[in-house]
Amino acid sequence: MFTRTVTFTGATDIDAGIRFLQDNVAPQLRQQKGFRGVIASVDRSAGVLGVLSLWETEADRDASDAAMVKAREEALRVVGGELAVETFEQLLSEMAQRPPVGASLLVRRISMDPAKVEESLAFFRQEVLPEIKALPGFCAVRDMVNRQTGEGMVGTVFTDRASMEAGAEAGEARRERAAQRGVTLGEHSKREIVFADLP
């Protein structure tokens, strides 16, 4: 599976952006070959709106890009702020339950040597994943990396804000252990899921 993230920062009208996604963007996405779902999350206090789309293949994702350029430009006019587009390969996805709208999402930036992606994935799968799944309120986790740059994101969904805050603390406690494996844990973003269209 492959992903594209569209992140608005400094957003001035998040609610209008959510409506635009529901009414205009999601219907266009559903028409694209290989589309496998879209999830939107927000941090209202920080003015952040993130949209994650899922694709069957890298080719499907890349082919859809041209069709979505105009929609992104219109969305930027609606939402305000600045827009960044990133692409990743989904290396791992685990779900205890389908994340409901209103659930809390912790997005953690990660970076590593591109040559050590598989090694880092094995470490995550064997050591980190069981710890995350054992956290109270755990719903789902998604590990995504750009194999060319070594940059990535890990998104973990929790049933409520308190569980997410505890999950964030647990992540900080893993920082040194991750560094020993060549993985740098970057900044995190604490959000709420506001829209989900998953088959």
C-alpha positions as CSV (number, residue, x, y, z in Angstrom):
1,M,0.0,0.0,0.0
2,F,1.1,3.5,-0.7
3,T,0.1,6.9,0.8
4,R,0.0,10.6,0.1
5,T,-0.3,13.1,2.9
6,V,-1.6,16.7,2.3
7,T,-1.0,18.8,5.3
8,F,-2.3,22.4,5.8
9,T,-0.5,24.5,8.4
10,G,-1.6,27.9,9.6
11,A,-5.1,27.0,8.4
12,T,-7.7,29.7,8.9
13,D,-10.9,27.8,8.2
14,I,-10.6,24.2,9.1
15,D,-14.3,23.5,9.2
16,A,-14.7,24.8,5.6
17,G,-11.8,22.5,4.6
18,I,-13.5,19.5,6.1
19,R,-16.7,20.3,4.2
20,F,-14.7,20.8,1.0
21,L,-13.1,17.4,1.5
22,Q,-16.4,15.6,2.1
23,D,-18.3,17.3,-0.7
24,N,-15.6,17.8,-3.4
25,V,-12.4,15.9,-2.8
26,A,-13.6,12.5,-1.5
27,P,-15.9,12.0,-4.5
28,Q,-13.0,12.7,-6.9
29,L,-10.7,10.4,-5.0
30,R,-13.2,7.5,-5.2
31,Q,-13.1,7.8,-9.0
32,Q,-9.3,7.2,-9.1
33,K,-7.9,3.8,-10.0
34,G,-6.4,2.0,-7.0
35,F,-7.9,4.4,-4.3
36,R,-8.2,2.6,-1.0
37,G,-9.5,5.3,1.4
38,V,-9.0,8.7,2.9
39,I,-8.7,10.0,6.5
40,A,-8.6,13.6,7.7
41,S,-7.4,14.8,11.1
42,V,-7.0,18.2,12.7
43,D,-5.2,20.0,15.5
44,R,-7.4,23.1,15.8
45,S,-5.2,24.9,18.3
46,A,-2.2,24.6,16.0
47,G,-4.2,25.3,12.8
48,V,-3.3,21.9,11.2
49,L,-5.5,19.9,8.8
50,G,-4.0,16.6,7.5
51,V,-5.4,14.4,4.8
52,L,-4.1,10.9,4.3
53,S,-5.1,9.0,1.1
54,L,-4.3,5.3,0.6
55,W,-3.5,3.7,-2.7
56,E,-3.1,0.1,-4.0
57,T,0.1,0.8,-5.9
58,E,2.7,3.5,-6.2
59,A,1.7,3.9,-9.9
60,D,-1.9,4.4,-8.9
61,R,-1.0,7.0,-6.4
62,D,1.2,8.9,-8.7
63,A,-1.3,8.7,-11.6
64,S,-4.0,10.3,-9.4
65,D,-1.8,13.2,-8.6
66,A,-2.5,15.2,-11.8
67,A,-6.3,14.8,-11.2
68,M,-6.0,16.1,-7.7
69,V,-3.8,19.2,-8.3
70,K,-6.8,21.5,-9.0
71,A,-8.7,20.2,-6.0
72,R,-5.7,20.9,-3.8
73,E,-5.4,24.4,-5.1
74,E,-9.1,25.1,-4.4
75,A,-8.7,23.5,-1.0
76,L,-5.8,25.9,-0.2
77,R,-8.0,28.9,-1.0
78,V,-10.7,27.5,1.3
79,V,-8.6,26.4,4.2
80,G,-5.9,29.1,4.1
81,G,-2.3,28.8,5.4
82,E,0.3,26.7,3.6
83,L,0.1,23.3,2.0
84,A,2.7,20.4,1.9
85,V,2.4,17.2,-0.1
86,E,4.4,14.1,0.9
87,T,4.4,10.5,-0.4
88,F,5.2,7.3,1.5
89,E,5.1,3.6,1.3
90,Q,3.0,2.0,4.0
91,L,5.3,-0.6,5.6
92,L,2.9,-1.7,8.4
93,S,-0.7,-1.3,9.4
94,E,-2.3,-2.9,12.5
95,M,-5.9,-2.3,13.6
96,A,-7.5,-3.4,16.8
97,Q,-10.7,-1.6,15.8
98,R,-11.7,0.7,13.0
99,P,-10.8,4.2,14.2
100,P,-14.0,6.2,14.7
101,V,-14.5,9.8,13.9
102,G,-13.6,11.7,17.1
103,A,-10.8,9.4,18.0
104,S,-7.4,10.8,18.9
105,L,-4.4,10.5,16.5
106,L,-0.8,10.9,17.4
107,V,1.4,11.6,14.3
108,R,5.2,11.1,14.9
109,R,7.8,12.2,12.4
110,I,10.7,9.7,12.0
111,S,13.9,9.6,10.0
112,M,16.5,7.0,9.2
113,D,19.2,6.0,6.8
114,P,17.4,4.8,3.7
115,A,19.6,1.8,3.5
116,K,18.3,0.7,6.9
117,V,14.6,0.9,6.3
118,E,14.1,-2.9,6.4
119,E,16.2,-3.2,9.6
120,S,14.3,-0.4,11.2
121,L,11.0,-2.0,10.2
122,A,12.0,-5.3,11.8
123,F,12.9,-3.5,15.0
124,F,9.5,-1.7,15.0
125,R,7.6,-4.9,14.3
126,Q,9.3,-7.0,16.9
127,E,9.9,-4.6,19.7
128,V,7.8,-1.4,19.4
129,L,4.6,-2.7,17.9
130,P,3.7,-5.0,20.8
131,E,4.3,-2.1,23.2
132,I,2.0,0.2,21.2
133,K,-0.7,-2.4,20.9
134,A,-0.6,-3.0,24.7
135,L,-1.4,0.7,25.4
136,P,-4.8,1.5,26.9
137,G,-7.2,2.8,24.3
138,F,-5.2,1.6,21.3
139,C,-7.1,1.5,18.0
140,A,-4.7,1.4,15.2
141,V,-1.1,2.2,14.0
142,R,0.3,2.9,10.6
143,D,4.1,3.1,9.8
144,M,5.0,4.9,6.5
145,V,8.4,5.7,5.0
146,N,9.8,7.3,1.9
147,R,12.5,4.7,1.0
148,Q,14.5,7.3,-1.0
149,T,14.8,9.8,1.8
150,G,14.4,7.7,4.9
151,E,11.8,10.2,6.2
152,G,8.5,8.9,7.5
153,M,5.6,9.1,9.9
154,V,4.0,6.8,12.4
155,G,0.4,7.5,13.1
156,T,-1.2,5.9,16.2
157,V,-5.0,6.1,16.9
158,F,-6.4,6.0,20.4
159,T,-10.0,6.0,21.6
160,D,-9.6,9.2,23.6
161,R,-7.3,12.2,24.3
162,A,-6.0,10.8,27.6
163,S,-4.9,7.6,26.0
164,M,-3.2,9.5,23.3
165,E,-1.3,11.7,25.8
166,A,-0.1,8.5,27.6
167,G,0.9,7.1,24.2
168,A,2.9,10.2,23.5
169,E,4.8,9.8,26.8
170,A,5.5,6.2,26.0
171,G,6.9,7.3,22.7
172,E,9.3,9.8,24.3
173,A,10.6,7.0,26.5
174,R,11.6,5.0,23.4
175,R,13.6,7.9,21.9
176,E,17.0,6.7,23.1
177,R,16.3,3.1,22.2
178,A,15.2,4.2,18.7
179,A,18.4,6.3,18.3
180,Q,20.5,3.3,19.1
181,R,18.9,1.6,16.1
182,G,19.5,4.6,13.9
183,V,16.0,6.0,14.0
184,T,15.5,9.6,14.9
185,L,12.1,10.4,16.5
186,G,11.1,13.9,15.4
187,E,8.2,16.2,16.4
188,H,4.8,14.9,17.0
189,S,1.3,16.3,16.2
190,K,-1.7,15.5,18.4
191,R,-4.9,15.5,16.4
192,E,-8.5,14.4,16.2
193,I,-9.9,12.3,13.4
194,V,-12.7,14.3,11.7
195,F,-13.4,12.3,8.5
196,A,-12.8,8.8,7.4
197,D,-13.8,7.1,4.1
198,L,-12.4,3.5,4.2
199,P,-13.8,0.6,2.3
